[in-house]
C-alpha cells in the first residue's frame, strides 16, 4: 500500500480526491453488483487491494502488452501526445495511464502478432482497475510513476489530464496501424526474418550503416523528446551500444537546432542493452514521416552488415567505424582558462549561471519574495534599489497557483508596471525533477518559449518539496539526483540562474530542510525570517563573493479588483532593535491569526480583535504541553508578555494585535484569499510525493 496506508485510508483519500474506489482481490472487484454501488472507507476493512472505477469522466488507458520493445514504443507515443499524465505499472512492461475523458464504452485493439493476449484497451463505464495493493503475479505493490491519485493537489480528479474521445480513437488507430494484424510488427522470435521486399522492423538489426542513414534522413532530429530518445535507444539496440552506433546517433542529432554537445553521449552511456526501446522504433518513425520501407528493403537487399565498399560494417566488432566526435568529458590547460568579472541578475544578490536557494518557515513570506524577484528580472525593474539584468523568467510553481496570480497582479499594481508582454511564464503544474522524463519535459518547455521570447535569465522552483518527485529529500542519494537534474537544466541555458524556494528544517530553523547535499551544491543561500511586521533576508552562503548585508521588508496590503486582496514587499531600513520572539510567543501570534480568521470580531471599520476564549482554544490545540495545566500556564504567561511588549492590547477580554502584518494575515486567511504558507491547506500533499510526511506547518 502507498506509504504504509491501510486500504481504508487509501479509499478515504480517493473519495476526497473525487474518485470512486472499489474493494478488490487480485485483479477483480470483490462485491457482487459493485458497478452500481458506491463504497465507503469502512467497506475496505478486509480488502487486500483498492481499485478505481472508471466512467463518469474517468478512463484508464490499459497498455496490456507483454512485448517490452513494443510496449515501450506505445508508451512513448502516448506520452508524446499526452505528456505528464498519471502512470501506473503492475507487471512490467504492462502499464497504463489514468486520464479524464468522457469516453463512454470499453474499446480495445488486439495485437496477436505481439502476444496471444496482448492488447491496448480503454477502460470506461462499468469497469475498474487496481490502483493500490500487491500484484497477484509479482507479489509486489503496484507502482505509480511520480504523482498518483492520492496526491491532494495534482492527483485529484479535477486535475487529471483531459483527453477527448477523438484523441483516444486516433491513438488506438495508430496502435492498430503500427502493431495490429497484417501490419509490420515486432516478432517474439529472436531470429531475424529474411527480407523479401517487406521490412521486419523488430529484429532486422543487420541493416548496414547506409540503410540506417537513409531511415534517419526521414526523421527530423528536432522531433519531440520522446521520439528523439526512442531513436537513440533504437540505434543503441541496433549497434549493441558500440562507438560506431554512438557516432551515427551524434551525427543525426547534430543536424538539429536543439543539439547540445555531450547530451547524446550521456544518454547513450545510460542505456541498457538488455531492454528498452527496440530498433523497430527507427523504421517505424521513418515510415510515419513518409519513408517507403518496402522500397528501402529492396534497395539494400544483400548489403546487410556491409558498407558500399564491401567492408564489414556490423556495429559489433566494427572494423572501420566512423571517426568519433571528441569525448563529452575533456580537460583544458589552465593557461587557456578565461575569467570574467561577476555578472549579477540582481545586484550583489544573485549572480548569473548560479544555483541559489531561499528558505524559511511557512508563512514567512518567501514566496512573496520569489514573486518580487521574478517580476523585477522579467520587467527589468530595480529590485529595491538594486540593478537587475532583464530576461525571460520561468516560474515552476508547485502550490498556491491562484494565490500566485494575485501576487503577480498585486506587484503590477503596486509598481505600476503592466504585465502585458512581460516574459514571465508560470507552469500549470508541479514538476517531478527526480524523474528524468519530467525534468526533460521541463527543459523542452523552457526551450520552446525561450526560442520565442529570449534565453531565460532565471528559473524559479517553488517549492523544492512540491517539485522534488518520488523520493525523500532527507536522503542524500535522492537529493543528489534532484540537484543533478537542476544543474542539467541550468547548464542547458548559458547565463541562466536557478533559484529554489524551500522550507526550513523542522528542528533546526537556521538551515534548510533535507539532506546536506543540497547546501553543498549551492552558490548562494538566503534565510527568510519574519518577526512581527518585519521580514528579514539573511545571506547564509555566498560562494564566490562578499556576503551582502541583510535586507529588511514589510508587507503592504493591496486591494485588487473583485474583492480580492494580496500583498507586496516594501523595503525598509534595518530596525534599531530587533526584538526576538520566543517559540511560545511565535506560536501565540500564529494561533491568534488562526483564531482571528475563524472567529474574530468584525465591524464596519474592519477587524476588531479576538475574544480570549477563541484565542485560548486555538493556542491549546497547537501547544505541546503534556497537561492542561501546562497549557494554561503557558498561555497566561505568553498573553501577558505580548501585552507588555506592546504587541497586543486588551479590553474586556478582547485582544487586538498592534502588528499590521498579523492583521493583514487575519484578513487574507479569513477570506482564503492569499497568504504565505499555502501548504497549510493541503498538509498531506508532500507526504505522497517527497517523503516529507507533510510537516510544513
PAVEXNU-364520 format. One record per residue (C-alpha): x, y, z; residue in one letter. Coordinates in pm, whole numbers, padded with zeros to 5 digits, always signed. Layout:
<sites>
XYZA/...
</sites>
This chain:
<sites>
+00000+00000+00000X/+00108+00357-00062X/+00322+00495+00220X/+00206+00211+00451X/-00153+00334+00444X/-00436+00090+00501X/-00689+00018+00225X/-00950+00213+00425X/-00721+00516+00447X/-00646+00497+00075X/-01016+00469-00006X/-01092+00773+00210X/-00833+00983+00031X/-00951+00865-00312X/-01308+00963-00228X/-01185+01301-00105X/-00998+01346-00436X/-01312+01276-00640X/-01266+00909-00731X/-01489+00604-00675X/-01282+00331-00506X/-01388-00034-00511X/-01267-00327-00293X/-01056-00574-00494X/-00885-00909-00457X/-00629-00996-00719X/-00739-00803-01025X/-01112-00836-00966X/-01365-00633-00772X/-01494-00835-00477X/-01857-00735-00416X/-02135-00865-00634X/-02304-00580-00813X/-02011-00348-00747X/-02076-00144-01060X/-02394+00002-00909X/-02265+00061-00556X/-02068+00349-00403X/-01837+00229-00127X/-01725+00397+00196X/-01389+00354+00371X/-01539+00102+00615X/-01606-00133+00321X/-01228-00172+00277X/-01152-00309+00624X/-01095-00664+00497X/-00993-00599+00137X/-00634-00657+00018X/-00642-00415-00277X/-00812-00094-00382X/-00941-00034-00733X/-01073+00279-00901X/-01395+00273-01100X/-01375+00415-01448X/-01652+00604-01622X/-01822+00927-01514X/-01540+01132-01662X/-01254+00895-01574X/-01084+00649-01811X/-00782+00420-01790X/-00564+00358-02095X/-00452-00002-02033X/-00141-00092-02234X/-00166-00467-02179X/+00137-00554-02393X/+00395-00816-02292X/+00646-00736-02569X/+00896-00499-02399X/+01002-00303-02706X/+00651-00266-02843X/+00518-00162-02502X/+00794+00100-02469X/+00716+00237-02816X/+00342+00255-02744X/+00406+00429-02412X/+00641+00676-02584X/+00376+00753-02845X/+00110+00809-02578X/+00342+01036-02379X/+00437+01224-02694X/+00070+01301-02750X/-00026+01348-02385X/+00280+01420-02165X/+00262+01444-01789X/-00023+01203-01704X/-00061+00965-01408X/+00101+00632-01499X/+00057+00304-01307X/+00251-00021-01359X/+00182-00363-01217X/+00364-00636-01411X/+00608-00457-01642X/+00617-00395-01932X/+00239-00375-01899X/+00134-00029-01782X/-00144+00228-01812X/-00247+00592-01778X/-00530+00747-01574X/-00696+01035-01758X/-01009+01247-01760X/-01226+01152-02055X/-01591+01115-02149X/-01508+00802-02348X/-01824+00610-02267X/-01752+00248-02358X/-01481-00011-02349X/-01277-00030-02668X/-00972-00241-02741X/-00719-00315-03011X/-00595-00675-03005X/-00233-00732-03101X/-00188-01106-03168X/+00140-01053-03353X/+00293-00933-03025X/+00139-01188-02791X/-00164-01412-02771X/-00342-01184-02523X/-00165-00857-02596X/-00393-00557-02644X/-00448-00191-02572X/-00787-00113-02425X/-00972+00182-02281X/-01149+00110-01952X/-01459+00322-01901X/-01821+00276-01782X/-01878-00035-01573X/-01508-00119-01533X/-01228-00071-01283X/-00853-00112-01249X/-00647-00199-00943X/-00468+00113-00820X/-00316+00002-00489X/-00220-00334-00344X/+00003-00627-00435X/+00009-00758-00790X/-00106-01125-00784X/+00177-01240-01014X/+00473-01047-00872X/+00368-01011-00509X/+00496-00653-00528X/+00296-00328-00494X/+00151-00156-00796X/+00379+00134-00884X/+00278+00490-00974X/+00538+00685-01167X/+00576+01008-00965X/+00231+01154-00897X/-00062+00931-00808X/-00435+00973-00733X/-00365+01017-00361X/-00189+01347-00416X/-00409+01619-00271X/-00319+01878-00534X/-00222+01735-00872X/-00367+01387-00819X/-00730+01490-00772X/-00986+01402-01038X/-01027+01766-01140X/-00652+01790-01216X/-00639+01483-01443X/-00515+01533-01795X/-00817+01573-02023X/-00816+01351-02333X/-01106+01368-02577X/-01282+01070-02732X/-01145+01170-03073X/-00789+01176-02935X/-00831+00831-02784X/-00969+00691-03108X/-00682+00844-03302X/-00431+00685-03063X/-00598+00344-03095X/-00590+00382-03472X/-00216+00444-03452X/-00170+00133-03238X/-00369-00075-03485X/-00180+00067-03782X/+00161+00013-03624X/+00121-00318-03439X/-00214-00465-03544X/-00265-00782-03751X/-00134-00782-04108X/+00096-00491-04029X/+00473-00494-03982X/+00512-00574-03616X/+00768-00698-03365X/+00801-01078-03351X/+00869-01285-03046X/+01122-01497-03234X/+01479-01397-03162X/+01592-01467-03519X/+01572-01214-03798X/+01320-01277-04072X/+01480-01279-04420X/+01380-00984-04635X/+01151-01031-04930X/+01057-00674-05005X/+00899-00637-04660X/+01061-00488-04355X/+01093-00679-04028X/+01118-00373-03807X/+01185-00556-03482X/+01468-00798-03550X/+01625-00658-03867X/+01935-00541-03685X/+02163-00643-03971X/+02087-00322-04160X/+02401-00160-04298X/+02506+00191-04200X/+02389+00338-04531X/+02043+00192-04478X/+02032+00328-04124X/+02137+00670-04253X/+01856+00668-04511X/+01599+00578-04246X/+01728+00855-04022X/+01706+01106-04306X/+01326+01085-04280X/+01321+01157-03904X/+01373+01525-03807X/+01629+01547-03523X/+01423+01830-03369X/+01129+01595-03318X/+00971+01570-02976X/+01183+01446-02688X/+01013+01105-02668X/+01080+01034-03037X/+01435+01169-03015X/+01511+00947-02716X/+01345+00648-02884X/+01569+00690-03190X/+01878+00691-02969X/+01759+00381-02786X/+01679+00208-03116X/+02025+00286-03253X/+02178+00164-02928X/+01995-00169-02959X/+02086-00196-03330X/+02455-00134-03265X/+02488-00317-02937X/+02590+00010-02777X/+02905+00043-02988X/+03107+00357-03051X/+03009+00336-03417X/+02641+00346-03323X/+02706+00643-03097X/+02877+00829-03383X/+02576+00774-03608X/+02344+00895-03331X/+02562+01203-03278X/+02571+01285-03649X/+02194+01261-03682X/+02118+01461-03367X/+02376+01730-03451X/+02169+01833-03754X/+01900+01976-03525X/+01883+02316-03361X/+01831+02158-03016X/+02161+01968-03028X/+02384+02007-02724X/+02736+01858-02724X/+02765+01574-02478X/+02390+01517-02439X/+02372+01220-02678X/+02678+01056-02523X/+02534+01099-02175X/+02208+00931-02277X/+02396+00658-02462X/+02602+00568-02157X/+02287+00517-01952X/+02111+00277-02191X/+02093-00093-02109X/+02150-00337-02394X/+01918-00590-02229X/+01599-00389-02272X/+01435-00060-02357X/+01307+00072-02687X/+01379-00163-02976X/+01536-00095-03317X/+01181-00123-03454X/+01121+00234-03342X/+01359+00375-03602X/+01195+00232-03917X/+00856+00290-03753X/+00925+00661-03713X/+01077+00678-04061X/+00758+00531-04205X/+00547+00779-04006X/+00749+01055-04173X/+00697+00927-04527X/+00957+00652-04579X/+00864+00361-04809X/+01006+00075-04604X/+00948-00186-04872X/+01144+00020-05126X/+01425+00070-04878X/+01432-00304-04803X/+01465-00384-05175X/+01733-00118-05225X/+01963-00259-04960X/+01882-00629-05001X/+02203-00830-04989X/+02402-00546-04834X/+02327-00628-04473X/+02624-00555-04248X/+02827-00434-04550X/+02938-00085-04643X/+02918+00024-05011X/+03288-00066-05042X/+03231-00419-04920X/+03396-00376-04581X/+03226-00532-04282X/+03003-00275-04117X/+02846-00481-03842X/+02832-00243-03546X/+02961-00503-03302X/+03324-00573-03380X/+03320-00296-03638X/+03643-00277-03843X/+03615+00077-03977X/+03380+00275-03752X/+03314+00640-03833X/+03557+00874-03669X/+03413+00952-03325X/+03345+01305-03212X/+03553+01447-02924X/+03458+01295-02587X/+03193+01470-02382X/+03430+01499-02084X/+03750+01690-02157X/+04030+01876-01980X/+04150+02228-02062X/+04500+02366-01992X/+04489+02612-01704X/+04664+02877-01917X/+04366+02872-02155X/+04112+02946-01883X/+03944+03285-01902X/+03778+03462-01615X/+03527+03743-01615X/+03403+03988-01360X/+03092+03874-01172X/+02769+03944-01357X/+02458+03971-01145X/+02095+03910-01225X/+02017+04113-00914X/+02298+04337-00796X/+02518+04167-00532X/+02244+03912-00453X/+02217+03657-00738X/+02492+03602-00994X/+02432+03462-01345X/+02479+03088-01401X/+02444+03008-01031X/+02224+02788-00817X/+02062+02972-00528X/+01809+02897-00256X/+01583+03096-00025X/+01432+02914+00272X/+01222+02985+00576X/+00923+02875+00779X/+00576+02853+00623X/+00414+03196+00633X/+00740+03390+00648X/+00688+03548+00304X/+00947+03364+00095X/+00704+03310-00195X/+00620+03682-00195X/+00994+03742-00222X/+01021+03494-00513X/+00741+03675-00697X/+00914+04010-00639X/+01244+03874-00774X/+01078+03708-01075X/+00890+04018-01188X/+01180+04252-01121X/+01402+04045-01352X/+01136+03985-01618X/+01050+04354-01640X/+01399+04492-01580X/+01269+04683-01277X/+01515+04765-00999X/+01483+04527-00706X/+01451+04761-00407X/+01732+04984-00526X/+01944+04713-00688X/+02001+04680-01062X/+01858+04379-01244X/+01956+04206-01566X/+01636+04181-01766X/+01549+03848-01924X/+01289+03576-01951X/+01188+03413-01623X/+01027+03073-01575X/+00837+03005-01251X/+00788+02634-01179X/+00504+02651-00930X/+00407+02355-00719X/+00148+02517-00495X/-00074+02820-00450X/-00146+02874-00819X/-00444+03104-00759X/-00255+03294-00492X/+00038+03342-00729X/-00190+03504-00985X/-00299+03756-00721X/+00058+03822-00613X/+00163+03892-00971X/-00132+04130-01011X/-00058+04299-00678X/+00306+04358-00775X/+00198+04504-01109X/-00048+04737-00940X/+00189+04849-00666X/+00484+04907-00903X/+00261+05044-01180X/+00425+04811-01429X/+00181+04635-01667X/+00227+04261-01717X/+00126+04256-02085X/+00414+04121-02289X/+00630+04054-01983X/+00841+03738-02041X/+00748+03569-01714X/+00593+03225-01752X/+00436+03015-01476X/+00400+02639-01501X/+00050+02492-01498X/+00153+02220-01257X/+00442+02096-01048X/+00738+01915-01200X/+00885+01587-01076X/+01253+01668-01117X/+01381+01336-00983X/+01214+01176-01284X/+01429+01214-01594X/+01134+01233-01832X/+00968+01507-01626X/+01293+01704-01593X/+01349+01681-01967X/+00991+01789-02036X/+01052+02099-01825X/+01370+02179-02019X/+01190+02131-02352X/+00905+02359-02244X/+01152+02628-02140X/+01344+02590-02466X/+01029+02624-02676X/+00928+02951-02508X/+01287+03078-02499X/+01302+03044-02876X/+01019+03298-02897X/+01094+03527-02602X/+01469+03507-02545X/+01701+03291-02340X/+01600+03252-01975X/+01779+03468-01722X/+01620+03299-01422X/+01428+02980-01340X/+01249+02968-01004X/+01142+02639-00844X/+00872+02700-00580X/+00893+02486-00370X/+01160+02216-00367X/+00931+01966-00196X/+00644+02010-00441X/+00875+01972-00742X/+01103+01703-00599X/+00934+01389-00724X/+00908+01036-00590X/+01194+01050-00342X/+01294+01156+00006X/+01457+01498+00039X/+01628+01376+00357X/+01803+01102+00161X/+02144+01212+00030X/+02120+00998-00283X/+01774+01128-00374X/+01879+01486-00310X/+02184+01435-00530X/+01960+01316-00814X/+01744+01627-00773X/+02046+01858-00770X/+02187+01688-01081X/+01858+01745-01262X/+01858+02112-01165X/+02222+02151-01270X/+02143+01995-01607X/+01851+02233-01652X/+02074+02530-01569X/+02357+02409-01795X/+02126+02387-02093X/+02070+02765-02088X/+02401+02957-02063X/+02378+03263-01843X/+02071+03136-01659X/+02048+03114-01280X/+01817+02883-01087X/+01658+02990-00758X/+01489+02730-00536X/+01231+02815-00270X/+01243+02575+00023X/+01131+02522+00382X/+01346+02548+00692X/+01431+02241+00897X/+01176+02109+01141X/+01406+02126+01440X/+01692+02337+01301X/+01528+02659+01184X/+01864+02811+01093X/+01912+02577+00796X/+01711+02446+00504X/+01524+02119+00538X/+01662+01796+00393X/+01995+01637+00308X/+02310+01849+00333X/+02397+01757-00027X/+02173+02048-00126X/+02371+02317+00057X/+02698+02183-00078X/+02569+02237-00433X/+02453+02595-00378X/+02633+02908-00492X/+02422+03133-00271X/+02166+03079+00003X/+01932+03312+00191X/+01723+03259+00504X/+01393+03446+00537X/+01279+03541+00887X/+00954+03710+00977X/+00946+03891+01307X/+00623+04074+01357X/+00575+04334+01088X/+00932+04293+00961X/+01069+04039+00715X/+01444+03991+00708X/+01655+03839+00427X/+01981+03696+00560X/+02261+03560+00342X/+02386+03225+00476X/+02618+03132+00186X/+02788+03328-00090X/+03036+03106-00265X/+03245+03347-00471X/+03166+03696-00346X/+03129+03904-00033X/+02807+03821+00152X/+02558+04107+00115X/+02416+04284+00415X/+02077+04180+00549X/+01772+04326+00375X/+01453+04425+00557X/+01099+04442+00422X/+00746+04495+00543X/+00419+04377+00388X/+00185+04626+00223X/-00176+04523+00164X/-00305+04559-00192X/-00675+04568-00283X/-00739+04403-00620X/-01046+04401-00841X/-01332+04171-00749X/-01288+04197-00369X/-00956+04011-00390X/-00660+04101-00172X/-00290+04031-00174X/+00029+04200-00059X/+00369+04317-00179X/+00704+04374-00010X/+00827+04724+00071X/+01196+04770+00157X/+01264+04928+00495X/+01567+05032+00695X/+01706+04791+00950X/+01518+04830+01277X/+01718+04989+01559X/+01648+04693+01779X/+01530+04355+01664X/+01312+04216+01937X/+01344+03839+01929X/+01038+03631+01999X/+01047+03300+02183X/+00896+02991+02019X/+00596+03014+02251X/+00545+03379+02161X/+00559+03298+01790X/+00307+03018+01848X/+00079+03260+02030X/+00085+03508+01742X/+00029+03233+01486X/-00271+03091+01672X/-00405+03444+01725X/-00407+03486+01348X/-00583+03148+01310X/-00844+03238+01572X/-00893+03581+01417X/-00963+03428+01077X/-01205+03170+01218X/-01385+03362+01493X/-01257+03720+01501X/-01473+04022+01574X/-01550+04248+01277X/-01723+04580+01230X/-01767+04845+00964X/-01414+04965+01031X/-01275+04614+00979X/-01107+04372+01220X/-01174+04448+01588X/-00985+04170+01764X/-01018+03816+01907X/-01205+03709+02217X/-00991+03548+02485X/-01169+03211+02476X/-01130+03175+02100X/-00759+03256+02116X/-00711+03018+02410X/-00874+02729+02221X/-00654+02783+01917X/-00340+02805+02136X/-00423+02492+02336X/-00479+02296+02015X/-00123+02367+01897X/+00074+02381+02224X/+00271+02067+02306X/+00227+02081+02683X/+00169+01742+02845X/-00112+01857+03074X/-00397+02103+03066X/-00232+02292+03350X/+00091+02331+03149X/-00103+02471+02855X/-00294+02707+03085X/+00022+02846+03247X/+00198+02887+02912X/-00096+03079+02765X/-00132+03306+03068X/+00238+03388+03059X/+00267+03450+02685X/-00051+03660+02677X/+00088+03883+02949X/+00428+03907+02776X/+00280+04014+02442X/+00077+04288+02607X/+00382+04413+02800X/+00587+04410+02477X/+00325+04627+02309X/+00232+04359+02058X/-00122+04326+02195X/-00382+04543+02359X/-00661+04401+02572X/-01003+04533+02668X/-01295+04332+02809X/-01120+04006+02718X/-01087+04112+02353X/-00729+04113+02230X/-00614+04329+01941X/-00279+04293+01765X/-00074+04605+01707X/+00118+04432+01425X/-00010+04532+01077X/+00133+04211+00933X/-00071+03998+01175X/-00388+04194+01095X/-00322+04157+00721X/-00271+03784+00770X/-00603+03756+00953X/-00782+03931+00667X/-00625+03722+00394X/-00660+03397+00586X/-01020+03470+00678X/-01122+03515+00315X/-00897+03231+00196X/-00759+03482-00049X/-00384+03497-00040X/-00130+03447+00233X/+00210+03294+00271X/+00231+02932+00374X/-00021+02796+00125X/+00070+02437+00203X/-00129+02458+00525X/-00436+02396+00309X/-00304+02054+00196X/-00078+01924+00477X/-00060+01571+00338X/+00032+01666-00017X/+00407+01633+00017X/+00397+01305+00204X/+00298+01116-00107X/+00549+01294-00329X/+00872+01350-00144X/+00863+01160+00181X/+00850+01473+00394X/+00549+01347+00592X/+00364+01669+00519X/+00523+01851+00812X/+00521+02201+00673X/+00350+02395+00946X/
</sites>
